[in-house]
Amino acid sequence: MYYAGIRKINIVVDDEVDKSQVVSCCYDFCKEINLDFE
């Protein structure tokens, strides 16, 4: 699960979830709402 905000992005990573997979999901989500994510 992840939360995106205007000023900051907090990623909550489950121990069973691959971190790179979460980052990729968040990146795709951020592109949809036009936020820069690096």
C-alpha contacts under 8 A as a table, 3 or more apart, distances in Angstrom:
res1	aa1	res2	aa2	distance
1	M	11	I	7.36
1	M	12	V	5.99
1	M	13	V	7.05
1	M	14	D	7.94
2	Y	10	N	6.62
2	Y	11	I	4.87
2	Y	12	V	5.49
2	Y	13	V	7.79
2	Y	26	C	7.18
3	Y	9	I	6.43
3	Y	10	N	5.65
3	Y	11	I	6.30
3	Y	12	V	7.73
4	A	8	K	6.95
4	A	9	I	4.83
4	A	10	N	6.47
4	A	30	C	7.68
5	G	8	K	5.29
5	G	9	I	5.58
5	G	10	N	7.96
6	I	9	I	7.74
6	I	35	L	7.94
11	I	22	V	7.95
13	V	17	V	6.59
13	V	19	K	6.65
13	V	22	V	7.21
14	D	17	V	5.19
15	D	18	D	7.81
17	V	21	Q	7.44
17	V	22	V	7.28
18	D	21	Q	5.29
18	D	22	V	6.53
19	K	22	V	5.10
19	K	23	V	6.23
20	S	23	V	5.07
20	S	24	S	6.13
21	Q	24	S	5.14
21	Q	25	C	6.22
22	V	25	C	5.07
22	V	26	C	6.09
23	V	26	C	5.04
23	V	27	Y	5.93
24	S	27	Y	4.94
24	S	28	D	6.21
25	C	28	D	5.26
25	C	29	F	6.21
26	C	29	F	4.97
26	C	30	C	6.00
27	Y	30	C	5.06
27	Y	31	K	6.22
27	Y	37	F	6.14
28	D	31	K	5.16
28	D	32	E	6.50
29	F	32	E	5.22
29	F	33	I	6.71
30	C	33	I	5.23
30	C	34	N	5.93
30	C	35	L	5.00
30	C	36	D	6.81
30	C	37	F	6.72
31	K	34	N	4.83
31	K	35	L	5.87
31	K	36	D	7.17
32	E	35	L	7.77
